[in-house]
Amino acid sequence: MSIMLFEGETHAELYAKYRPKYPETLYETIGEFCRAPGASGTGVAVDVGCGSGQGTFPLCEMFDSVVGVDISQSQIEQAIRLQNFDQKYDTNKLNFRVGPAEDLSFREDNSVDLVSVAAAIHWLDTEKFYKEADRILKPGGSLIVYTYVLPDPDKEEAGALEAQFYKEHLSEYASSRMFPKLEDYKLPFDDEYGVRTVPMNHTLTVHEYVGFITTLSASQTYLQHNPSSAIFDDLTQRLLDLYTDPVTKEEMAMYTTSTVTLRTGRKPL
């Protein structure tokens, strides 16, 4: 079943605050696939492993009804908090619920147009999940899985610093499931496009960049074993040294580059 690594309240708050937004081009690709000839359309979407909703909210722009599902109560609470704060989508349009990806019994057979998984497929029991996705998807319904690589900062010294930090402090706490390669996963439906890529670039402050690093499961596992550690404060300061203008003493923006990879499959008619 789904592995619970993101259920802590503090971790869920960090996740909601620092996990990056996906690019609009990704959702254009998703929309095109779901509206293509032979596809069932854009009626109902179920986003599993949704966390605090980074990949769920954009689906509301193209689907009539969206449900976000996550095994973590804390993550769902953060998603609902963000929904209530924004007040853009009411419960007639968007709902969140706690539950595993491998049990989608809240949906009837052949009742969903899209099942999506954003940066979570590596935590799932794919055999059980695929069976549930196949059950609830309409004929012509879409299964779309996507994830991203760690953002690469624009300064070479910053990238080297982050890599050294990960190797020295986090690597021993990293799960073998982290950083999945989607080409290693076989979808239950024909996947004519294979692995596709979409650029994902951001402008961040140093605190936002380090905040993202703290959301990684390896970082949270490290902090569970070393609760009084100051390594993230130290990393922040060392990066600030690189991103502070020597003349004005003001912090400079960090430009990061990343890539979203996605796989798309469609249930036969």
Order of alpha helices (4+ residues) and beta strands (2+ residues): alpha-alpha-beta-beta-alpha-beta-beta-alpha-beta-beta-alpha-beta-alpha-alpha-alpha-beta
